[in-house]
Amino acid sequence: MPKSLLEQLPEIVVRGRQQAEKILESLEGRHRVSLQTREWVLPSKDTRDSDWITAANRQAHLGDEGNADWTNRLIYGDNLLAMAALLAGDEHTPSLRGKVDLIYIDPPFDSKADYRTKVSLPGAELEQKPTVIEQFAYSDTWSDGTASYLAMITPRLILMRELLSDSGSIYVHLDWHVSHYVKLVMDEVFGKENFVNEIVWKRSDAKGDATQGSRHYSRLHDAIFLYQKSPDRYWNPLFLPLSENYVRDFYKHSDPDGRKFKLENMLGPGGEAKGNPVYEVYGVKRAWRYSRERMQKLIDDKLVIQTRPGTVPMQKKYLDESKGVQVGSWWDDISMLRGWSYEKTDYATQKPEKLLERIIQASCPDGGLTADFNGGSGTTAAVAEKLGRRWITTDLGKPACMIMRKRLIDQGAKPFLYQAIGDYQVEAAKSSLGRKFRVGDLSGIVLSLYGALPLQPEDNPLRNLGAVVFGGKKTLVLVDSPNKLTGDATLRKAIAQREHLLGGWDRVVVLGWNFEPSIGQSITALNDPRLEVLVIPPDLLDRLRKKGGIEKLRGQVRFSSLQYLTIKPVRRTVLPPPQPSAASGGGREEVLQVTLDNYVLLSPEAINLDDENRKKLLKVANAEPLALIEYWAVDPDYDGAVFRSVWQDYRGNTANDDDPLRVVTSANFNVPHRPGERRVCVRVVDVFGFEAEVVQVVAEDGK
């Protein structure tokens, strides 16, 4: 007979601790998880931000106290790996272990939820299933029902505890599906003595989810569990205004000047047995709430009233001095988002800003650091930004990360980093093949699935070269490392090996995991018909683990092509020097005009669409390819390492146009004048989350 969930729970917690301990042990290792900065987003269009970039480059991202030079960050990827990277730290940012003041998470908690994404294009609406990485993460979460969910969340909660400061708090937002089980896990991870509150949020109206014929009460609320790291928890009590009925019923008395007050009991709760001081006030001896000294001060201030001789004295409390009623654990004053709300981002599980405002104001000090590891629509980051708190947010879904980036740009957030897990495939390989795996082992698997035979060891020291011989033609196959971004240098090396290795080859195929955003431009510039570049499926290792081996996957793995972007020649117009500093030339500006030309999605088969939706996509792509672009940005002085976007546009940005289904195709903006050449970089993200980039070197005369 299979074990019940209650019997499995101790084993789940033990395995979760072991998984977390392995991650924590690996933090000191040479191959620790790291983050790649994909974009440094400067939402402000003020050209003075260029000075901010220069200043920020001279200093560490994070000061000794954690707030001197902090940069907020949006991270795409598995939150377990993101937390491992934050705990490890890197050359720019020290470890955040014990540095986070507040964590709020709203993890998925409905095993039957439908997370398909609707994509609206001109003349068509597509329905996209989750990406393969999201699908496998989701199937892992629910493969064995609630037991799998608890196995997923346990090591993550342990890492969150490591990130929390001693004065930190964590809020975990759940509903009836899993809340009671997660409460037991949190008691184990944080200590039952550190449980602070179960908050009940009445999120729905009286109808709730009950429909005609339902045989249950309407489900109207979510549960939010609040735990502390230690008794030193930061706490800022919040108050709500007193209701009219309360004022009418309790503030019945008035001074001659009309100032309203109420009379409040001063007896000590529990009496003398609880240690309350016993003494006499106005002839009445009782155990009082206050010390003799404080009581005397109240009497001197005429704030103690005895309504008639022999009655117990009461404390006089004025209405105009009342803070209101302290917020309790029943929250029925914050309604769920409605369809007409200005906050709506079309993200299914979006939470209202007022909910996060309350949590952040109560549990995160001014300037403190807030983290949300299930970012979703970005409400936590958006509210933290408005309230002057620092923030980190992560999500595994590309649509969620796109929504968050647009939302933060739209509200004029301070510059922030958009990052990704630097070596997702390496970590996935360790999970699938064991911690002792070598990159060569992984290359051998990829070569086998592509149908190539490995070259002999003496000609193949890295074990990443293979051969395909078909129809009298010889093809060299090179598998690039998951530790690096495949770019121009790799392509040139592959071409050189095609020409000289073992007497030469007819073609060379490069298989890559991660690519430099400018890879399309590199392929175009090489213009080599005997070179082919293909993408290794990002879910390959997950599929390998699920299917149970190479043989079961053989013939089922598709290596896709890349997408690419072209732009028209960038125009530079140097403006006349401002007066009166014309002689010195200081403060001059120039106008950049950047215009999109074409966007080609070469691998629609890599998108999780059914046949009907794929036909709709191809029709739009053929008629209006630029309509596939969701977001694009410009770095006017690209250094080849970090993309710093100082101009952005995205679908739905009404500041640039009133067309919600298209981006503007031309950017015109001022930048400080730069003598000589400019290296202008344009990056686009399409509606499916694919990225492409092009770099153009523009002379000072604009040619």
DOGUDO-888086 format. One line per 5 residues: for each residue x negated, y, z negated of C-alpha. Coordinates in steps of 0.1 Angstrom, whole numbers. Layout:
X Y Z; ...
This chain:
0 0 0; -15 34 10; -25 58 -18; -2 86 -27; -13 122 -22
-17 126 -59; -41 95 -60; -60 109 -30; -65 143 -45; -95 136 -67
-113 120 -38; -105 149 -15; -119 174 -40; -151 152 -45; -157 151 -7
-150 188 -4; -176 195 -31; -201 173 -13; -195 191 20; -199 225 4
-230 214 -14; -246 203 18; -239 237 33; -253 255 3; -284 233 3
-290 241 40; -290 279 34; -327 279 27; -336 258 57; -351 269 90
-320 260 110; -294 278 89; -263 291 105; -266 326 119; -244 352 135
-248 367 169; -238 404 174; -217 404 206; -207 441 204; -213 471 182
-179 488 185; -178 526 181; -141 535 184; -147 572 182; -152 589 215
-172 616 199; -206 617 215; -222 624 182; -219 586 176; -251 583 196
-270 599 168; -253 574 144; -267 545 164; -302 559 163; -300 564 125
-285 530 119; -312 513 139; -338 527 115; -323 512 84; -311 479 72
-274 472 77; -270 467 40; -286 487 12; -298 472 -21; -265 481 -37
-244 467 -9; -229 500 2; -257 524 13; -257 514 50; -230 487 54
-214 479 87; -180 462 88; -177 431 108; -152 411 128; -164 375 133
-151 350 159; -155 313 149; -149 287 123; -147 304 89; -167 276 73
-196 284 95; -190 322 92; -192 319 54; -223 297 56; -240 325 77
-228 352 53; -242 332 23; -275 326 41; -281 362 52; -305 371 80
-333 396 88; -308 425 89; -283 416 61; -292 400 28; -271 371 15
-236 382 4; -235 356 -23; -218 372 -53; -212 404 -34; -175 402 -23
-150 420 -45; -118 407 -31; -108 378 -8; -74 375 6; -65 345 29
-33 336 46; -42 302 60; -18 283 84; 5 262 63; 31 247 86
21 215 103; 49 219 129; 40 255 138; 37 263 175; 6 285 181
10 289 218; 1 323 231; 23 343 255; 3 362 281; 22 389 300
9 398 334; 24 421 361; 53 401 375; 46 369 354; 46 357 319
23 328 310; 24 304 281; -11 293 270; -17 265 246; -45 270 220
-80 267 233; -97 234 230; -117 244 200; -86 257 183; -67 225 191
-93 203 176; -96 225 145; -58 223 142; -56 186 148; -83 181 121
-63 202 97; -31 181 101; -43 147 114; -33 131 82; -7 156 70
-12 174 37; -42 153 28; -61 166 58; -50 202 51; -65 199 15
-97 183 29; -100 213 52; -94 240 26; -113 226 -3; -149 232 9
-138 266 22; -125 276 -13; -158 265 -28; -178 288 -4; -154 316 -11
-161 313 -48; -198 315 -41; -192 348 -21; -171 364 -49; -187 388 -73
-183 381 -110; -156 409 -111; -140 395 -79; -105 381 -72; -91 358 -46
-55 358 -34; -43 327 -14; -10 332 5; 10 301 11; 46 288 12
65 257 1; 47 233 25; 14 231 6; 13 257 -21; 17 233 -51
-11 210 -39; -34 239 -32; -28 252 -67; -42 220 -81; -73 223 -59
-78 259 -69; -76 249 -106; -105 225 -99; -126 250 -79; -120 282 -99
-111 267 -133; -75 265 -146; -85 292 -172; -92 316 -143; -56 314 -129
-41 349 -133; -7 350 -115; 16 332 -91; 31 361 -72; 64 355 -55
69 377 -24; 105 379 -12; 96 382 25; 130 376 40; 166 388 38
195 370 22; 200 347 53; 165 334 53; 161 302 73; 195 288 64
218 283 95; 252 270 99; 252 234 87; 220 237 67; 218 215 36
193 236 16; 191 269 -1; 177 298 21; 139 298 19; 132 335 12
98 337 -4; 61 329 -1; 38 322 -30; 5 341 -35; -20 326 -61
-43 350 -78; -75 337 -94; -105 355 -109; -142 345 -107; -146 354 -144
-129 374 -171; -148 404 -160; -123 408 -131; -118 443 -117; -82 453 -123
-63 485 -114; -27 482 -126; -1 496 -102; 32 512 -110; 65 516 -92
89 545 -97; 116 541 -123; 150 534 -109; 179 559 -114; 198 533 -134
168 528 -157; 163 565 -163; 201 569 -170; 202 540 -194; 169 546 -214
160 583 -211; 191 594 -230; 175 621 -251; 163 656 -243; 144 683 -260
159 718 -262; 141 727 -230; 157 698 -212; 127 675 -212; 140 639 -211
125 612 -234; 133 577 -246; 126 561 -280; 104 530 -280; 98 503 -306
64 505 -324; 65 472 -343; 36 449 -337; 45 418 -317; 44 387 -339
42 408 -371; 16 404 -398; 9 368 -388; -6 381 -355; -30 405 -373
-9 437 -368; -17 462 -396; 9 466 -423; 15 500 -439; 43 525 -446
56 551 -422; 84 575 -434; 92 552 -462; 95 521 -440; 68 494 -445
63 471 -415; 36 455 -394; 29 481 -367; 15 480 -332; -10 509 -339
-37 515 -364; -31 540 -393; -53 565 -375; -35 563 -342; -1 564 -359
-11 595 -378; -21 612 -345; 13 604 -330; 30 619 -362; 9 650 -359
18 654 -323; 55 651 -333; 59 619 -312; 73 597 -341; 111 600 -348
132 586 -376; 168 590 -365; 180 588 -401; 165 579 -434; 157 543 -439
157 534 -402; 126 521 -385; 106 550 -369; 104 550 -331; 79 565 -306
90 594 -284; 80 589 -247; 86 616 -221; 100 608 -187; 76 632 -170
46 614 -185; 57 579 -174; 36 561 -149; 67 541 -139; 71 504 -143
41 482 -139; 42 459 -108; 50 424 -119; 47 390 -102; 81 393 -84
77 414 -52; 110 421 -36; 103 457 -25; 81 449 5; 101 436 34
88 415 63; 79 431 96; 109 438 119; 108 438 156; 108 476 158
80 481 133; 52 504 145; 28 479 130; 38 450 152; 10 434 172
30 404 185; 11 380 163; 34 353 149; 23 353 112; 15 391 109
19 404 73; 31 440 65; 4 466 56; 22 475 23; 16 439 11
-22 443 16; -22 478 3; -9 466 -31; -34 437 -33; -64 458 -23
-55 488 -45; -51 465 -75; -81 442 -70; -108 460 -50; -126 491 -63
-131 522 -40; -159 513 -16; -157 477 -26; -160 448 -1; -129 429 10
-129 397 31; -102 378 50; -113 345 65; -80 339 83; -79 373 100
-49 367 122; -35 401 133; -61 420 113; -39 435 86; -64 431 58
-92 448 78; -69 476 90; -57 484 55; -91 481 39; -104 506 65
-76 530 57; -82 527 20; -119 533 22; -130 497 14; -156 478 33
-144 447 51; -152 414 68; -127 394 88; -129 362 107; -107 340 129
-111 309 150; -87 321 177; -98 343 205; -64 360 209; -65 369 172
-100 384 175; -88 404 205; -58 417 187; -79 427 157; -105 445 178
-78 465 196; -60 473 164; -91 486 147; -101 507 178; -65 520 180
-66 533 144; -100 550 150; -120 527 126; -156 534 117; -181 516 139
-180 478 133; -198 447 145; -180 420 166; -200 388 160; -198 351 168
-213 320 153; -248 318 168; -251 281 171; -216 266 169; -226 236 191
-256 228 169; -235 227 138; -209 206 156; -236 182 167; -249 178 131
-213 170 121; -209 145 149; -244 130 152; -257 134 117; -279 161 102
-311 146 117; -300 150 153; -324 165 178; -315 188 207; -329 162 230
-303 137 218; -276 162 227; -291 168 262; -292 131 268; -255 129 261
-246 158 284; -268 143 312; -250 110 309; -216 126 310; -225 146 340
-236 114 357; -274 121 358; -302 97 349; -329 111 326; -363 117 341
-393 97 327; -407 111 294; -440 122 310; -420 145 334; -394 154 308
-410 163 275; -379 182 262; -356 153 273; -333 178 291; -339 169 328
-320 144 348; -315 134 385; -285 127 407; -291 110 440; -262 109 464
-259 107 502; -296 110 506; -297 143 486; -316 147 454; -302 170 427
-322 181 396; -300 187 365; -313 209 337; -294 210 303; -301 242 284
-303 242 246; -273 251 225; -297 272 204; -301 299 231; -281 319 256
-286 307 292; -297 337 313; -320 349 341; -352 333 327; -336 299 325
-323 301 361; -357 312 374; -374 283 356; -348 259 370; -355 271 406
-393 268 400; -388 232 388; -366 224 418; -394 236 441; -424 219 424
-414 191 401; -420 156 415; -423 168 450; -393 191 451; -355 186 451
-326 196 474; -306 213 446; -307 222 410; -278 224 386; -280 242 353
-257 231 325; -253 257 297; -235 260 264; -237 298 257; -245 324 284
-258 359 285; -229 381 294; -249 393 324; -253 357 338; -229 365 367
-251 394 378; -282 372 376; -266 345 398; -256 372 423; -290 388 424
-308 354 429; -284 346 458; -296 310 459; -272 286 476; -292 256 462
-286 268 426; -254 259 407; -246 270 371; -219 252 352; -204 254 317
-206 225 292; -171 222 277; -172 239 243; -151 212 228; -174 183 240
-187 173 206; -152 174 190; -139 152 218; -169 129 214; -161 125 177
-124 120 184; -127 96 213; -154 75 196; -183 76 220; -198 84 254
-182 55 273; -147 66 264; -153 101 277; -171 91 309; -153 105 339
-131 127 318; -154 157 312; -152 186 336; -181 211 339; -166 244 349
-179 274 369; -184 309 354; -164 341 360; -180 373 371; -175 411 373
-184 438 398; -183 475 394; -187 504 419; -218 526 418; -219 546 385
-218 584 390; -238 608 368; -230 645 367; -253 666 346; -234 696 331
-249 731 329; -268 737 296; -247 754 269; -253 790 260; -274 804 244
-299 775 243; -302 772 281; -339 780 280; -347 750 257; -323 726 275
-312 713 241; -277 699 237; -271 692 274; -245 667 284; -236 646 314
-204 630 326; -204 593 334; -179 578 358; -176 540 357; -152 522 380
-142 486 380; -144 469 414; -134 432 411; -130 404 386; -131 368 396
-119 340 374; -138 310 389; -126 284 364; -88 286 358; -90 249 352
-108 257 319; -77 275 306; -52 254 288; -22 259 311; 3 235 326
7 234 364; 36 259 366; 17 285 345; -15 279 365; 3 287 398
16 319 382; -19 328 372; -35 322 406; -8 343 423; -16 373 400
-54 367 403; -52 367 441; -30 398 444; -44 419 416; -76 405 399
-82 435 377; -48 428 360; -64 399 343; -86 422 322; -74 427 286
-102 449 274; -133 466 287; -160 488 273; -191 507 284; -226 510 268
-243 540 286; -278 530 273; -279 492 271; -311 479 255; -305 443 267
-300 431 231; -270 446 214; -240 459 234; -229 492 219; -196 503 232
-189 540 230; -159 540 254; -131 513 254; -98 507 270; -73 479 266
-39 469 277; -13 488 257; -36 517 250; -12 546 257; -39 571 250
-53 564 284; -22 556 304; 14 544 299; 10 510 315; 11 482 289
1 455 314; -30 471 329; -61 487 318; -73 519 335; -99 510 361
-121 541 358; -138 556 328; -149 593 326; -166 604 295; -194 627 283
-226 615 268; -258 634 257; -280 640 288; -308 615 292; -336 624 316
-346 597 340; -328 564 346; -298 551 326; -291 514 321; -253 513 320
-236 481 309; -199 472 314; -184 443 296; -148 430 301; -128 404 283
-99 389 302; -65 379 288; -78 344 280; -108 357 260; -135 350 286
-162 376 288; -182 390 317; -208 417 319; -226 438 346; -256 461 342
-264 489 366; -295 511 365; -286 546 376; -311 573 385; -307 609 372
-293 621 405; -265 595 402; -278 573 431
